[in-house]
Amino acid sequence: MSTDGELPFEVVGFLRPILEVLNNAGIKAGPICATDHDHLFIYEKDIEQAEANIDEFIATSRQESSSLQDDATDS
């Protein structure tokens, strides 16, 4: 699995929560970080479950971020 686009060089640490999600699901992932793209090596048998876990993590993160933004504008 790889990031879709180039990442700004100052973006750091974003793989950690994803790796934690995968680890908690019992999925082994080997991260490889390159200059402008990052990659996760995952066993083929775990790809579908890994994608589902990552999609759920992204959806939850977006929802939490949206709630925080709503709270900030209400203040």
DRENSEBA-283251 format. One record per residue: residue number from 1; x, y, z of N, C-alpha, C in turn. Coordinates in pm, 1 decimal. Example, Ala and Ser with C-alpha at 12.3 -4.5 7.8 and 13.67 -1.06 7.14 Angstrom:
<pts>
  num       npx       npy       npz      capx      capy      capz       cpx       cpy       cpz
    1    1319.0    -569.0     780.0    1230.0    -450.0     780.0    1320.0    -330.0     780.0
    2    1285.0    -225.0     708.0    1367.0    -106.0     714.0    1290.0       3.0     787.0
</pts>
This chain:
<pts>
  num       npx       npy       npz      capx      capy      capz       cpx       cpy       cpz
    1      85.1    -115.2       0.0       0.0       0.0       0.0      90.3     122.1       0.0
    2      48.4     227.6     -70.7     129.6     349.1     -79.6      41.6     472.5     -65.5
    3     103.2     583.4     -25.6      28.9     709.1     -22.2      -6.4     748.0    -165.3
    4    -118.6     817.2    -180.5    -167.9     853.4    -313.5     -87.9     962.7    -381.4
    5     -37.6    1054.7    -304.8      32.0    1169.0    -364.9     156.1    1204.9    -287.2
    6     224.1    1303.2    -337.8     345.1    1348.7    -270.3     310.0    1410.2    -136.1
    7     395.0    1385.9     -38.8     375.9    1440.7      94.8     475.7    1552.9     117.0
    8     432.2    1663.2     175.4     527.8    1768.8     209.4     633.7    1714.1     305.1
    9     756.1    1758.9     289.2     866.6    1707.6     367.9     845.6    1730.8     517.3
   10     772.4    1836.0     554.2     753.8    1866.7     696.5     644.7    1782.4     762.6
   11     574.2    1699.6     687.3     473.5    1610.9     744.8     545.4    1491.5     807.0
   12     532.2    1478.5     938.7     599.4    1368.6    1008.5     500.8    1299.7    1102.4
   13     522.6    1172.7    1124.3     448.2    1099.7    1225.0     309.4    1053.1    1186.9
   14     266.8    1072.7    1063.1     129.2    1035.7    1030.5     111.4     884.4    1017.8
   15     219.0     810.3     996.5     206.6     665.0     985.0     184.9     596.3    1119.7
   16     229.9     659.3    1226.6     220.6     594.3    1357.8      78.6     551.5    1394.0
   17     -21.0     640.4    1386.2    -156.3     596.5    1423.9    -210.0     487.4    1330.1
   18    -172.4     492.6    1203.5    -216.1     388.9    1109.8    -152.8     255.2    1146.5
   19     -23.6     258.2    1179.1      44.9     135.2    1219.6     -14.5      79.9    1349.0
   20     -55.0     168.0    1440.3    -118.2     123.0    1564.2    -251.4      54.1    1535.8
   21    -330.3     111.2    1444.7    -458.7      50.6    1406.9    -435.7     -88.7    1349.4
   22    -339.7     -99.7    1259.1    -311.6    -229.2    1198.0    -258.2    -327.9    1300.5
   23    -168.0    -282.6    1384.7    -111.5    -369.6    1487.9    -221.2    -420.1    1582.1
   24    -311.1    -331.6    1622.1    -421.1    -371.1    1711.4    -514.1    -473.4    1646.5
   25    -517.1    -473.9    1511.8    -599.0    -570.8    1438.6    -520.3    -698.4    1407.8
   26    -394.9    -704.6    1454.4    -312.6    -822.7    1430.4    -251.8    -829.6    1292.6
   27    -244.9    -714.9    1225.5    -190.4    -709.0    1090.1     -48.3    -653.5    1096.1
   28      45.0    -729.5    1042.2     183.9    -684.3    1037.5     201.9    -592.9     917.1
   29     270.7    -480.0     939.5     296.4    -385.7     830.9     437.9    -331.6     844.6
   30     511.1    -335.5     735.3     646.5    -281.4     733.9     648.9    -150.1     659.5
   31     671.0     -38.6     730.6     671.8      91.1     663.4     805.1     117.7     593.4
   32     796.9     175.7     476.6     913.1     224.3     403.1     882.5     369.9     368.0
   33     963.3     460.3     419.7     941.5     602.8     396.2    1043.4     651.9     294.2
   34     994.3     715.0     190.3    1080.0     766.4      84.8    1072.1     918.7      84.1
   35    1134.1     979.0     -12.3    1140.1    1124.4     -19.0    1002.1    1187.7     -29.9
   36     916.1    1133.8    -116.6     786.1    1198.2    -136.0     666.3    1103.2    -129.4
   37     689.0     975.4    -111.1     581.4     878.8     -93.8     620.4     782.5      17.5
   38     521.2     731.9      88.5     545.4     631.2     190.3     470.5     504.3     150.9
   39     522.6     392.0     196.6     467.3     263.1     157.6     455.2     173.8     280.5
   40     355.1      87.1     279.3     340.0     -15.5     382.7     342.6    -151.3     314.5
   41     436.4    -234.4     355.8     440.0    -370.9     306.8     353.2    -455.3     399.5
   42     250.5    -516.6     340.8     152.6    -594.6     416.4     135.2    -727.6     344.2
   43     124.6    -835.3     422.0     100.1    -965.8     359.8     -25.3    -959.0     273.3
   44     -17.5   -1022.2     157.9    -129.6   -1020.5      63.6    -258.3   -1070.2     128.7
   45    -248.4   -1169.3     215.7    -368.0   -1224.9     280.5    -436.3   -1123.3     372.9
   46    -364.4   -1017.3     411.7    -417.6    -917.8     505.2    -460.5    -787.1     438.3
   47    -442.5    -776.3     307.4    -468.0    -648.5     238.6    -611.4    -599.6     257.4
   48    -709.6    -684.8     233.2    -849.3    -640.1     242.6    -882.3    -592.1     383.7
   49    -839.0    -666.3     484.8    -864.8    -626.4     623.2    -790.6    -497.6     656.1
   50    -667.5    -483.8     607.9    -589.8    -362.2     631.9    -659.0    -241.4     569.8
   51    -705.4    -255.5     446.2    -776.5    -145.2     380.4    -901.8    -106.8     457.8
   52    -975.9    -205.6     504.7   -1098.5    -178.0     580.9   -1065.4    -104.6     710.8
   53    -960.6    -147.7     779.3    -921.0     -82.3     904.2    -873.6      60.6     879.6
   54    -797.3      80.6     774.6    -747.9     215.1     742.7    -863.3     305.5     700.6
   55    -955.4     254.0     618.1   -1072.0     333.7     577.7   -1155.0     375.2     698.7
   56   -1174.6     282.9     792.9   -1250.3     315.1     913.8   -1177.2     420.3     997.4
   57   -1045.6     406.5    1008.6    -965.4     503.1    1083.2    -976.7     642.5    1020.7
   58    -968.1     649.9     887.5    -977.6     779.1     818.0   -1115.3     840.0     839.5
   59   -1220.5     761.0     825.8   -1357.2     812.0     844.3   -1377.2     863.9     986.1
   60   -1330.5     789.5    1084.3   -1342.9     831.7    1224.0   -1263.1     959.3    1249.1
   61   -1143.1     965.8    1194.6   -1058.4    1084.8    1212.6   -1122.0    1207.6    1150.6
   62   -1179.9    1191.7    1031.7   -1247.1    1304.6     966.0   -1366.9    1352.1    1047.2
   63   -1441.8    1255.8    1100.3   -1558.9    1290.8    1180.7   -1516.6    1366.1    1306.9
   64   -1412.7    1317.2    1373.7   -1363.1    1384.5    1494.4   -1309.6    1523.3    1461.5
   65   -1239.8    1535.5    1349.7   -1185.9    1665.2    1308.1   -1299.1    1763.5    1278.4
   66   -1402.3    1714.9    1211.7   -1516.9    1799.1    1180.1   -1586.6    1846.6    1306.9
   67   -1600.6    1757.7    1404.9   -1662.6    1793.9    1531.9   -1581.5    1900.1    1604.1
   68   -1449.1    1885.4    1602.0   -1362.4    1985.0    1666.0   -1374.2    2120.4    1597.6
   69   -1382.8    2119.1    1463.8   -1397.1    2245.3    1390.8   -1530.6    2310.1    1422.0
   70   -1636.0    2229.0    1431.0   -1768.5    2281.8    1464.5   -1768.1    2343.6    1603.4
   71   -1702.8    2276.2    1698.8   -1694.4    2328.7    1834.1   -1616.9    2460.3    1837.3
   72   -1512.9    2469.9    1757.4   -1430.3    2591.4    1754.5   -1509.2    2709.4    1696.3
   73   -1592.3    2684.2    1596.6   -1670.1    2793.6    1537.2   -1786.7    2834.9    1626.2
   74   -1834.3    2742.6    1711.5   -1942.0    2774.5    1804.5   -1894.0    2860.6    1920.2
   75   -1764.2    2858.3    1946.8   -1710.4    2933.3    2061.7   -1691.4    3078.7    2032.0
</pts>
